Amino acid sequence: MRNLTGLLFAGGLGFMLLSIAINLDFGTPTMLIGGAIQSKALQETGATNIVTSVVLGYRGIDTLGELSILFAAAASAGLILGRRHTTAGTQTAGGFVLRHGGSMLFPLLMTIGFYIIFHGHLSPGGGFQGGVILAAAFFLPLLARPGAQLHHGTLSLIEGFAGASFVLIGLIALQQGKAFLQPMLIQDTLGVLLSAGTLPLLYLAVGLKVGAELASLLSHLAQTESDV
Amino acid sequence: MIPDLTLELILYSTALGLVSIGLAGLVLSRHSFRRVLALVIAEAGANLMLVLAGYRWDAVAPIVTTLGKQPQMVDPVPQAMVLTAIVIGVGIQALAVSILIRIHQRYHTLDRNEMAELMDAEIAATAGTARDVSQESPLGERPIPPITGSAVQARGGRS
């Protein structure tokens, strides 16, 4: 009975949403903001990836709020799993292939992570995606060697520095009489690495913050003792 | 009336189907980790729906490749919102999983009903009160014995 009502609820809700959605105009968005941003983004921010100029330029405060949500999640997960646990005795070490494969992948993952962060204003990618890859690079050795430790002090130092510099870049823009987080500095040449003003710097801060946060989160999860 | 099977119907029903599957999992499943996974599926559907809202038939990805006359581009705003929503989703999932780890360490079960039962018992034991039983539950075998004053007090009533 309970299963039947649950299924009826989910199916009915899906049907209702579908019958609403099917009446929307598909393929011709009615929102005007997208078109307005597209026509101005190149001149105003100088970033060829318009999603980046939306994330960091037009909706920069949103991104700041999102970073604080991520920080809150990571901090509370650390609080919940807080007590020092070590899995050194409970998990068997990885084999030869796993350990050396992890060591070999580490520099490659670092390279591609930073590549994606630095080219976030030119091509698909950016701080969030690159940050996740950086976190994976630091988490991989932990999987291969269960006894290894990430230095949480360093991670929180990187995280705090990145978050503070994100806010600081925004405040400098305010101090120069512009809006908070408004892009500054050189914007002239379109499509080169050093363009789009402060957007690459902001994305670097986002990438470091996301990477450090996810790495510390994952290592907290991995180091929690499984005393089943 | 059955509408034609157009691309738009397929895309919308995929996104909303994911949301429905996730909600059904949330309602039907009793295992807490499966409920977290159901939430992840529902979130994927919602993100797909958001991206679909900015789609244009005659447009390319919002990345400028040529100077001068620009081709039509899809709406970048929903894409930026989904980008942030995905990362927030990862944070929420990690938080949920860490809570589940702690619960499992404490109660050695992730079944919702067993969990609630054990938590109830522990709260009652810590507070030093009787288990929270329903006021309507029968006192014992019929014929019902006369209620003593202490039994009434234990059930939260005044003697």
Boltz contact constraints between the chains, C-beta under 6 A:
constraints:
  - contact:
      token1: [A, 3]
      token2: [B, 28]
      max_distance: 6.0
  - contact:
      token1: [A, 6]
      token2: [B, 27]
      max_distance: 6.0
  - contact:
      token1: [A, 6]
      token2: [B, 28]
      max_distance: 6.0
  - contact:
      token1: [A, 10]
      token2: [B, 20]
      max_distance: 6.0
  - contact:
      token1: [A, 10]
      token2: [B, 23]
      max_distance: 6.0
  - contact:
      token1: [A, 10]
      token2: [B, 24]
      max_distance: 6.0
  - contact:
      token1: [A, 14]
      token2: [B, 16]
      max_distance: 6.0
  - contact:
      token1: [A, 14]
      token2: [B, 20]
      max_distance: 6.0
  - contact:
      token1: [A, 17]
      token2: [B, 16]
      max_distance: 6.0
  - contact:
      token1: [A, 18]
      token2: [B, 13]
      max_distance: 6.0
  - contact:
      token1: [A, 18]
      token2: [B, 16]
      max_distance: 6.0
  - contact:
      token1: [A, 21]
      token2: [B, 12]
      max_distance: 6.0
  - contact:
      token1: [A, 26]
      token2: [B, 8]
      max_distance: 6.0
  - contact:
      token1: [A, 27]
      token2: [B, 55]
      max_distance: 6.0
  - contact:
      token1: [A, 27]
      token2: [B, 56]
      max_distance: 6.0
  - contact:
      token1: [A, 27]
      token2: [B, 57]
      max_distance: 6.0
  - contact:
      token1: [A, 29]
      token2: [B, 54]
      max_distance: 6.0
  - contact:
      token1: [A, 29]
      token2: [B, 75]
      max_distance: 6.0
  - contact:
      token1: [A, 33]
      token2: [B, 77]
      max_distance: 6.0
  - contact:
      token1: [A, 34]
      token2: [B, 75]
      max_distance: 6.0
  - contact:
      token1: [A, 34]
      token2: [B, 77]
      max_distance: 6.0
  - contact:
      token1: [A, 38]
      token2: [B, 73]
      max_distance: 6.0
  - contact:
      token1: [A, 48]
      token2: [B, 63]
      max_distance: 6.0
  - contact:
      token1: [A, 48]
      token2: [B, 64]
      max_distance: 6.0
  - contact:
      token1: [A, 49]
      token2: [B, 63]
      max_distance: 6.0
  - contact:
      token1: [A, 50]
      token2: [B, 62]
      max_distance: 6.0
  - contact:
      token1: [A, 50]
      token2: [B, 76]
      max_distance: 6.0
  - contact:
      token1: [A, 51]
      token2: [B, 62]
      max_distance: 6.0
  - contact:
      token1: [A, 51]
      token2: [B, 76]
      max_distance: 6.0
  - contact:
      token1: [A, 51]
      token2: [B, 79]
      max_distance: 6.0
  - contact:
      token1: [A, 51]
      token2: [B, 80]
      max_distance: 6.0
  - contact:
      token1: [A, 54]
      token2: [B, 76]
      max_distance: 6.0
  - contact:
      token1: [A, 54]
      token2: [B, 77]
      max_distance: 6.0
  - contact:
      token1: [A, 54]
      token2: [B, 80]
      max_distance: 6.0
  - contact:
      token1: [A, 55]
      token2: [B, 80]
      max_distance: 6.0
  - contact:
      token1: [A, 66]
      token2: [B, 84]
      max_distance: 6.0
  - contact:
      token1: [A, 69]
      token2: [B, 88]
      max_distance: 6.0
  - contact:
      token1: [A, 70]
      token2: [B, 91]
      max_distance: 6.0
  - contact:
      token1: [A, 73]
      token2: [B, 91]
      max_distance: 6.0
  - contact:
      token1: [A, 73]
      token2: [B, 95]
      max_distance: 6.0
  - contact:
      token1: [A, 76]
      token2: [B, 95]
      max_distance: 6.0
  - contact:
      token1: [A, 77]
      token2: [B, 94]
      max_distance: 6.0
  - contact:
      token1: [A, 77]
      token2: [B, 95]
      max_distance: 6.0
  - contact:
      token1: [A, 77]
      token2: [B, 98]
      max_distance: 6.0
  - contact:
      token1: [A, 80]
      token2: [B, 98]
      max_distance: 6.0
  - contact:
      token1: [A, 80]
      token2: [B, 99]
      max_distance: 6.0
  - contact:
      token1: [A, 80]
      token2: [B, 102]
      max_distance: 6.0
  - contact:
      token1: [A, 81]
      token2: [B, 98]
      max_distance: 6.0
  - contact:
      token1: [A, 128]
      token2: [B, 83]
      max_distance: 6.0
  - contact:
      token1: [A, 128]
      token2: [B, 87]
      max_distance: 6.0
  - contact:
      token1: [A, 217]
      token2: [B, 94]
      max_distance: 6.0
  - contact:
      token1: [A, 224]
      token2: [B, 101]
      max_distance: 6.0
